[in-house]
Amino acid sequence: MSSVAPKAENLKLKIFETVLSSPGMSETCKIVLQLSRQNILLIARLLEVGLVPDNEALGDEVLAALPKTSFEELRAVHADLLSKSDLTDFYERLKQL
């Protein structure tokens, strides 16, 4: 029974790696978001939690398959969201509570 789970996880990883390497997947896309500051704080927190320094610590094989550049780009998005909404200081103080 234990031999089934690793095979399924390995298959999921191979599928995800194939999707990531498909033509056009590395092209940038412009996304315009109009969100409330409340939702920006929530998204910023979700990004931060998902961007722990060691992505393998999450135990998620899909996240482990992502290139380091993806995490760097998401960190930049995280900072950009907070900066453009003037919530950087507020967010840092909120995290300290």
C-alpha distances in whole Angstrom, upper triangle without the diagonal:
4,5,6,7,10,11,12,13,15,16,18,19,21,22,24,25,27,28,30,31,33,36,38,36,38,41,42,43,45,44,47,45,48,46,47,47,45,42,43,42,39,38,39,37,34,35,36,32,30,32,32,33,29,27,24,25,24,20,20,20,22,25,24,25,28,31,33,36,34,34,38,39,37,39,42,41,41,44,46,45,46,49,50,50,52,49,48,50,49,46,46,48,45,43,45,45
4,5,6,7,9,10,11,13,15,16,17,19,21,22,23,25,27,28,29,31,35,37,34,35,39,40,41,43,42,45,44,46,44,46,46,43,41,41,40,37,36,37,35,32,32,33,30,28,30,29,30,26,24,21,21,21,17,18,17,20,22,21,22,25,28,30,33,32,31,35,36,34,36,39,39,38,41,43,43,44,47,48,48,50,47,46,48,47,43,43,45,43,40,42,42
4,6,6,7,9,10,11,13,15,16,17,19,20,21,23,25,26,27,29,33,35,32,34,37,39,40,43,42,45,44,46,45,47,47,45,42,42,42,38,37,38,36,33,33,34,31,29,30,29,30,27,25,21,22,22,18,18,17,19,22,21,21,25,27,30,32,31,31,35,36,34,36,39,39,39,42,44,43,45,47,49,49,50,48,47,49,48,45,45,47,45,42,44,45
4,6,5,6,9,10,11,12,14,15,17,19,20,21,23,24,26,27,31,33,30,32,36,37,38,40,40,42,42,44,43,44,45,43,40,40,40,37,35,36,35,31,32,33,30,27,29,29,30,27,24,21,23,21,18,17,16,18,21,20,20,24,27,29,32,30,30,34,35,33,35,38,38,37,41,42,41,43,46,47,47,49,46,46,48,47,43,44,46,44,41,43,44
4,5,5,6,9,10,11,12,14,15,17,18,20,21,23,24,26,30,31,28,30,33,35,35,38,37,40,39,41,40,41,41,39,36,37,36,33,32,33,31,28,28,29,26,24,26,25,27,23,21,18,19,18,14,14,12,15,18,17,18,21,24,26,29,27,27,31,32,30,32,35,34,34,37,39,38,40,42,44,43,45,43,42,44,43,40,40,42,40,37,39,40
4,5,5,6,8,10,10,12,14,15,16,18,20,21,22,24,28,30,27,29,32,33,34,37,36,39,39,41,40,42,41,40,37,37,36,33,32,33,31,28,28,29,26,23,25,24,25,21,19,16,18,17,13,13,11,13,16,15,15,19,22,24,27,25,25,29,30,29,31,34,33,33,36,38,37,39,42,43,43,45,42,41,44,43,39,40,42,40,37,39,40
4,5,5,6,9,10,10,12,14,15,16,18,20,21,23,26,28,26,28,31,33,34,37,36,39,39,42,40,42,43,41,38,38,38,35,33,34,33,29,29,30,28,25,27,26,27,24,21,18,20,19,16,15,12,14,17,16,16,19,22,25,27,26,26,30,31,30,32,35,34,34,38,39,38,40,43,44,44,46,44,43,46,45,41,42,44,42,39,42,43
4,5,5,6,9,10,11,12,14,15,17,18,20,21,25,27,24,26,29,31,31,34,34,36,36,38,37,39,40,38,35,35,35,32,30,32,30,27,27,28,26,23,25,25,26,23,20,18,20,18,15,13,11,12,16,16,15,18,21,24,26,24,25,29,29,28,30,33,32,32,36,37,36,38,41,42,42,44,42,41,43,43,39,40,42,40,37,40,41
4,5,5,6,9,10,11,12,14,15,16,18,20,24,25,22,24,27,29,29,32,31,34,34,36,35,37,37,36,33,33,33,30,28,29,27,24,24,25,23,20,21,22,23,20,17,14,16,15,11,10,7,9,12,12,12,15,18,21,23,21,22,25,26,25,27,30,29,29,32,34,33,35,38,39,39,41,39,38,40,40,36,36,39,37,34,37,38
4,5,5,6,9,10,10,12,14,15,16,18,22,24,21,23,26,28,29,32,32,35,35,38,37,39,39,38,35,34,35,32,29,30,29,26,25,27,25,21,22,23,23,20,17,15,18,16,13,12,8,10,13,12,11,15,17,20,22,21,22,25,26,25,27,30,30,30,33,35,34,36,39,40,40,42,40,39,42,41,38,38,41,39,36,39,40
4,5,5,6,9,10,11,12,14,15,17,20,22,20,22,25,27,28,31,31,34,34,37,36,39,39,38,35,34,35,32,30,31,30,27,26,28,26,23,24,25,26,23,20,18,20,19,16,13,10,11,14,14,12,15,18,21,23,22,23,26,26,26,28,31,30,31,34,35,35,37,39,40,40,43,41,40,43,42,39,39,42,40,38,41,42
4,6,5,6,9,10,11,12,14,15,19,21,18,20,23,25,25,28,28,31,30,33,33,35,35,34,31,31,31,28,26,27,27,23,23,25,23,19,21,22,23,21,17,16,18,16,14,11,8,8,11,12,11,13,16,19,21,19,20,24,24,23,25,28,27,27,31,32,31,33,36,36,37,39,37,36,39,39,35,36,39,37,34,37,38
4,5,5,6,9,10,10,12,14,18,19,17,18,22,23,24,27,27,30,30,33,32,35,35,34,31,30,31,28,25,26,26,22,21,23,21,18,19,20,20,18,15,13,16,15,12,10,6,6,9,9,7,10,13,16,18,16,17,21,21,21,23,25,25,26,29,30,30,32,34,35,36,38,36,35,38,38,34,35,38,36,33,36,37
4,5,5,6,9,10,11,12,16,18,16,18,21,23,24,28,28,31,32,35,35,37,37,37,33,33,33,31,28,29,29,26,24,26,25,21,22,23,23,21,18,16,20,18,16,13,10,9,12,12,9,12,14,18,19,18,19,23,23,22,25,27,27,28,31,32,32,34,36,37,38,40,39,38,41,41,37,38,41,39,36,39,41
4,5,5,6,9,10,11,14,16,14,17,19,22,22,26,26,29,29,33,32,35,36,35,31,31,32,30,27,28,28,25,23,26,25,21,22,24,25,22,19,18,21,19,17,14,11,10,13,13,11,12,15,19,20,18,20,23,22,22,25,27,26,27,30,31,31,33,35,36,37,39,38,37,40,40,36,37,40,38,36,39,41
4,5,5,6,9,10,14,15,12,14,17,19,20,23,23,26,26,29,29,32,32,32,28,28,29,26,23,24,25,21,20,22,21,17,18,20,21,19,16,16,19,17,15,12,9,7,10,11,8,9,12,15,16,14,16,19,19,18,21,23,22,23,27,27,27,30,32,32,33,35,34,33,36,36,33,34,37,35,33,36,37
4,5,5,6,9,12,14,11,13,16,18,20,23,24,27,28,31,31,34,34,34,30,29,30,28,25,26,26,23,21,23,22,19,19,21,21,19,16,16,19,18,17,13,10,8,10,10,7,8,10,14,15,13,15,18,18,18,21,23,23,24,27,27,28,30,32,33,34,36,35,34,37,37,34,34,38,36,34,37,39
4,5,5,6,10,12,10,13,16,18,20,23,24,28,28,32,32,35,36,36,32,31,33,30,27,28,29,26,24,26,26,22,22,24,24,23,20,19,23,21,20,17,14,11,14,14,10,11,13,17,17,16,18,21,20,21,24,25,25,26,29,29,30,32,34,34,36,38,37,36,40,40,36,37,41,39,37,40,42
4,5,5,9,10,8,11,13,16,17,20,20,24,25,28,29,32,33,32,29,28,30,28,24,26,26,23,21,24,24,20,21,23,24,23,19,20,23,21,20,17,14,11,13,14,11,11,13,17,16,14,17,20,18,19,22,23,22,24,27,27,27,30,32,31,33,35,34,34,37,37,34,35,38,37,35,38,40
4,6,9,9,6,8,11,13,15,18,19,23,24,27,28,31,31,31,28,26,28,26,23,24,25,22,19,22,22,18,18,21,21,20,17,18,21,20,19,16,14,10,12,13,9,8,10,13,13,11,14,16,15,16,19,20,19,21,24,24,24,27,29,29,30,33,32,31,35,35,32,33,36,35,33,36,38
4,7,8,7,8,11,14,16,20,21,25,26,30,31,34,34,35,31,30,31,30,26,27,28,25,23,25,25,22,21,24,23,22,19,20,24,22,22,19,16,13,15,15,11,11,11,14,14,13,16,18,17,18,21,22,22,24,27,26,27,30,31,31,33,36,35,34,37,38,35,36,39,38,36,39,41
4,6,6,9,11,14,15,19,20,24,26,29,30,34,35,35,31,30,32,31,27,28,30,26,24,27,27,24,24,26,26,25,22,23,27,25,25,21,19,16,17,18,14,14,14,18,17,15,19,20,19,20,23,24,23,26,28,27,28,31,32,32,34,37,36,35,39,39,36,37,41,40,38,41,43
4,6,8,9,12,14,18,20,23,26,29,31,34,35,36,32,31,33,32,28,29,31,28,26,29,29,26,26,28,28,28,25,26,29,28,28,24,22,19,20,21,17,16,16,19,17,17,20,21,19,21,24,24,23,26,28,27,28,32,32,32,34,37,36,36,39,40,37,38,42,41,39,43,44
4,6,5,9,10,14,16,20,22,26,27,31,32,33,30,28,31,30,26,27,29,26,24,27,28,24,24,27,27,27,25,26,29,28,28,25,23,19,20,21,18,16,16,18,16,15,19,19,17,19,22,21,20,24,26,24,25,29,29,28,30,33,33,33,37,37,35,36,39,38,37,40,42
4,6,8,10,14,15,19,21,24,25,29,30,30,27,25,28,26,23,24,26,23,20,23,24,21,20,24,24,24,21,23,26,24,24,21,19,16,16,18,15,12,13,15,13,12,15,16,14,15,19,19,18,21,23,22,23,26,27,26,28,31,31,30,34,34,32,33,36,35,34,37,39
4,6,9,13,15,19,21,24,26,29,29,30,27,25,27,26,23,23,25,23,20,22,24,20,20,23,22,23,20,22,25,24,25,22,20,17,16,18,15,12,11,13,11,10,14,14,12,14,17,16,16,19,21,20,21,25,25,25,27,30,29,29,32,33,30,31,35,34,33,36,38
4,7,10,13,16,19,23,24,28,28,30,27,25,27,27,23,23,26,24,21,24,25,22,22,25,25,26,23,25,28,27,28,25,23,20,19,21,18,15,15,16,13,12,16,16,13,15,18,17,16,20,21,19,21,24,24,23,26,29,29,28,32,33,31,32,35,35,33,37,39
4,7,10,13,16,19,21,24,25,27,24,21,24,24,20,20,23,22,19,21,24,21,20,24,24,25,23,25,28,26,28,25,24,21,20,21,19,16,15,16,13,12,15,14,11,13,16,14,13,17,18,16,17,21,21,20,22,25,25,25,29,30,27,29,32,32,31,34,36
4,6,10,13,16,18,22,23,24,21,20,23,22,19,19,23,21,18,21,24,21,21,24,25,27,24,27,29,27,29,25,25,22,21,23,21,18,18,19,16,14,16,16,13,13,17,15,13,16,18,16,16,20,20,19,21,24,24,24,28,29,27,29,32,31,30,34,35
4,7,10,13,16,19,20,22,19,18,21,21,18,18,22,21,18,21,24,22,22,25,26,28,26,29,31,29,30,28,28,24,23,25,24,20,20,21,18,16,18,17,13,14,17,14,12,15,17,14,14,18,18,16,18,21,22,22,26,27,25,27,30,29,29,33,34
4,6,10,12,16,17,19,16,14,18,18,15,16,19,18,16,20,22,20,20,24,26,27,25,28,30,27,29,26,27,23,22,25,24,21,21,21,19,16,18,18,14,13,16,14,11,14,16,13,12,16,16,14,16,19,20,21,24,24,23,25,28,27,27,31,32
4,7,10,13,15,17,15,13,17,17,15,16,19,19,17,20,23,22,22,26,28,30,27,31,32,29,32,29,30,26,25,28,27,24,24,24,22,19,20,20,16,16,18,16,12,15,16,13,11,15,15,12,13,17,18,20,23,23,22,24,27,26,26,30,31
4,6,10,11,13,11,10,14,14,12,13,17,16,16,19,21,20,21,24,27,29,26,30,30,28,30,28,29,26,24,27,27,24,25,25,22,20,20,20,17,15,17,16,12,13,15,12,10,13,14,11,11,15,16,18,21,20,19,22,24,23,24,27,28
4,7,9,12,10,9,13,14,13,14,17,17,17,20,22,22,23,26,29,31,29,32,32,30,33,30,32,29,27,30,30,27,28,28,26,23,23,23,20,18,19,18,14,15,16,14,11,13,14,11,10,14,15,18,21,19,19,22,24,22,23,27,27
4,6,8,6,6,10,11,10,12,15,15,15,18,20,20,21,24,27,29,27,31,30,28,31,28,30,28,26,29,30,27,28,27,26,23,22,23,20,17,18,18,14,14,15,13,10,12,14,11,10,13,13,16,18,17,16,19,21,19,20,24,24
4,5,5,6,9,10,11,12,14,15,16,18,20,21,22,25,28,30,29,32,31,29,32,30,32,30,28,31,32,29,30,29,28,25,24,24,22,20,20,19,16,15,16,15,11,12,14,12,9,12,11,15,17,15,14,18,19,17,19,22,22
4,5,5,6,9,10,10,12,14,15,16,18,20,21,23,26,29,27,31,30,28,31,29,32,30,27,30,31,29,30,28,27,24,23,23,21,18,18,18,15,13,14,13,10,9,11,10,7,9,8,11,13,11,11,14,15,13,16,19,18
4,5,5,7,9,10,11,13,14,16,17,19,20,22,25,28,26,30,28,26,29,28,31,29,26,30,31,28,30,29,28,25,23,24,22,19,19,19,17,14,16,15,12,11,14,14,10,12,10,13,15,12,11,14,15,12,14,17,17
4,5,5,6,8,10,10,12,14,15,16,18,21,24,26,24,27,26,24,27,25,28,25,23,27,28,25,27,26,25,22,21,22,20,17,17,18,14,13,15,14,10,11,14,13,11,13,12,14,16,14,12,16,17,14,15,19,19
4,5,5,6,9,10,10,12,14,15,16,19,22,24,23,26,25,23,26,25,27,25,22,25,27,24,25,24,23,20,18,19,17,14,14,14,11,9,11,11,7,7,11,10,8,11,9,11,14,12,10,13,15,13,14,18,18
4,6,5,6,9,10,10,12,14,15,17,20,23,22,25,24,22,25,24,27,25,22,25,27,24,25,24,23,21,19,19,18,15,14,15,13,10,11,12,9,8,11,12,9,11,8,9,12,9,7,11,12,10,11,14,14
4,5,5,6,9,10,11,12,14,16,20,22,20,23,22,20,23,21,24,22,20,23,25,23,24,23,23,20,18,19,18,15,15,16,13,11,13,14,11,11,14,15,13,15,12,13,15,13,10,13,14,12,12,15,15
4,5,5,6,8,10,10,12,15,18,20,18,21,21,18,21,20,22,20,18,21,22,20,21,20,20,17,15,16,15,11,12,13,10,8,11,12,9,10,13,14,12,15,12,13,16,14,11,14,16,14,14,17,18
4,5,5,6,9,10,10,13,16,18,17,20,20,18,21,20,23,21,18,21,22,19,20,19,18,16,14,14,13,10,9,11,9,6,8,10,7,7,11,12,11,13,10,10,13,12,9,11,14,12,11,15,16
4,5,5,6,8,10,11,15,17,16,19,18,16,19,19,21,20,17,20,22,20,21,19,20,17,15,16,16,12,11,13,12,9,11,13,11,10,14,16,14,15,12,12,14,12,9,11,13,10,9,13,14
4,5,5,6,9,11,14,16,14,17,16,13,17,15,18,17,14,17,19,17,19,18,18,15,13,15,15,11,11,14,12,9,13,14,12,13,16,17,16,18,15,15,17,16,13,14,17,14,13,16,17
4,6,5,6,9,12,14,12,16,15,13,17,15,17,16,13,15,17,14,16,15,15,12,10,11,11,7,8,10,9,6,10,12,10,11,14,16,16,17,15,14,17,16,13,14,17,15,14,17,19
4,5,5,7,10,12,12,15,14,13,16,16,18,17,14,16,18,16,17,15,15,13,10,11,12,9,8,11,10,7,10,13,12,12,14,17,16,17,14,13,15,15,11,12,15,13,11,14,16
4,5,6,10,11,10,13,12,10,13,13,16,16,13,15,17,16,17,16,17,15,12,14,15,11,11,14,14,11,13,16,15,15,18,20,20,20,17,16,18,17,14,14,16,14,12,15,16
4,6,9,10,8,11,10,8,12,11,13,12,9,11,14,12,14,13,14,12,9,12,13,9,10,13,13,11,14,16,15,16,19,21,21,22,19,18,20,20,16,17,20,18,15,18,20
4,6,8,7,10,10,10,13,12,14,13,10,11,14,11,12,10,12,10,7,9,11,8,7,11,11,10,12,15,15,15,18,20,20,21,19,17,19,20,16,16,19,18,15,18,20
4,6,6,9,8,8,12,12,14,14,11,11,15,13,14,12,14,13,9,11,14,11,10,14,15,13,15,18,18,18,20,23,23,23,21,19,20,21,17,16,19,18,15,17,19
4,6,9,9,10,13,14,15,16,12,12,14,13,13,10,13,13,9,10,14,12,11,14,16,14,16,19,20,20,21,24,25,25,23,20,22,23,19,18,21,21,17,19,22
4,5,6,8,10,11,12,14,10,9,12,12,12,10,13,13,10,12,16,14,14,17,19,17,19,22,23,23,25,27,28,28,26,23,25,26,22,21,24,24,20,22,24
4,5,6,8,8,9,10,7,6,9,9,10,9,12,11,9,12,14,13,13,16,17,16,19,21,21,22,24,27,27,28,26,24,26,26,23,22,25,24,21,23,25
4,5,6,7,8,10,7,5,9,10,12,12,15,14,12,15,18,16,17,20,21,20,22,25,25,26,28,30,31,32,29,27,29,30,26,25,28,27,23,26,27
4,5,8,10,12,10,9,13,13,15,14,18,17,14,17,19,18,17,21,22,20,22,25,25,25,28,30,30,31,28,26,28,28,24,24,26,25,21,23,25
4,5,9,10,8,8,12,13,15,15,18,16,14,17,19,16,17,20,20,19,22,24,24,24,27,29,29,30,27,26,27,27,23,23,25,24,20,23,24
4,6,9,8,8,11,13,16,16,19,17,16,19,21,19,20,23,23,22,25,27,27,28,30,32,32,33,31,29,31,31,27,27,29,27,24,26,27
4,5,5,6,9,10,14,15,17,15,14,18,19,17,19,22,21,21,24,26,25,26,29,31,31,32,30,29,31,31,27,27,30,28,25,27,28
4,5,5,6,9,12,14,17,15,15,18,19,18,20,23,23,22,26,27,27,29,31,32,33,35,32,31,33,33,30,30,33,31,28,31,32
4,5,5,7,11,13,15,12,13,16,17,16,18,21,20,20,23,25,24,26,29,30,30,32,30,29,32,32,28,29,32,30,27,30,32
4,5,5,9,10,12,10,9,13,14,12,14,17,17,17,20,22,22,23,26,27,28,29,27,26,29,29,25,25,28,27,24,27,29
4,6,8,9,12,11,11,14,15,15,16,19,19,19,22,24,24,26,28,29,30,32,30,28,31,31,27,27,30,29,26,28,30
4,6,9,11,10,11,14,15,15,17,19,20,20,23,25,25,27,29,30,31,33,31,30,32,33,29,29,33,31,29,31,33
4,6,8,6,8,11,11,11,14,16,16,17,20,21,22,24,25,26,28,30,28,27,30,30,27,27,30,29,27,30,32
4,5,6,7,9,10,11,13,15,16,17,19,20,22,24,25,26,28,30,28,26,29,30,27,27,31,30,27,30,33
4,5,5,6,9,10,11,13,14,15,17,19,20,22,23,24,26,27,26,24,27,28,25,24,28,28,25,27,30
4,5,5,6,9,10,11,12,14,15,16,18,20,21,22,24,26,25,23,26,27,24,24,28,28,25,28,31
4,5,5,6,9,10,11,12,14,15,16,19,20,21,23,24,23,22,25,26,23,23,27,26,24,27,29
4,5,5,6,9,10,10,12,14,15,17,18,20,21,23,21,19,22,23,20,20,24,23,21,23,26
4,5,5,6,9,10,11,12,14,16,16,18,20,21,20,18,21,23,20,19,23,23,21,24,26
4,5,5,6,9,10,10,12,14,15,16,18,20,19,18,21,22,19,20,24,23,22,25,27
4,5,5,6,9,10,10,12,14,15,17,18,17,16,19,20,17,18,21,21,19,22,24
4,5,5,6,9,10,11,12,14,16,17,15,13,16,18,15,15,19,18,16,19,22
4,5,5,6,9,10,10,12,14,15,15,13,16,18,15,16,20,20,18,21,24
4,5,5,6,9,10,10,12,14,13,13,16,17,15,16,19,19,18,21,23
4,5,5,7,9,10,11,13,11,10,13,14,11,12,16,15,14,18,20
4,6,5,6,9,10,11,10,8,11,13,11,11,15,15,14,17,20
4,5,5,6,8,10,10,9,13,14,13,14,17,17,17,20,23
4,6,6,6,9,8,9,12,13,11,13,16,16,16,19,21
4,6,5,6,5,5,9,9,8,10,13,13,13,16,18
4,5,5,6,6,9,10,10,12,14,15,16,18,20
4,6,8,9,12,13,13,15,17,17,19,21,23
4,5,8,11,10,11,14,15,15,17,19,21
4,6,8,8,9,12,13,14,16,18,19
4,6,5,6,8,10,10,12,14,16
4,5,5,6,9,10,11,13,15
4,5,5,6,9,10,11,13
4,6,5,6,9,10,11
4,5,5,6,9,10
4,5,5,7,9
4,5,5,7
4,5,6
4,6
4
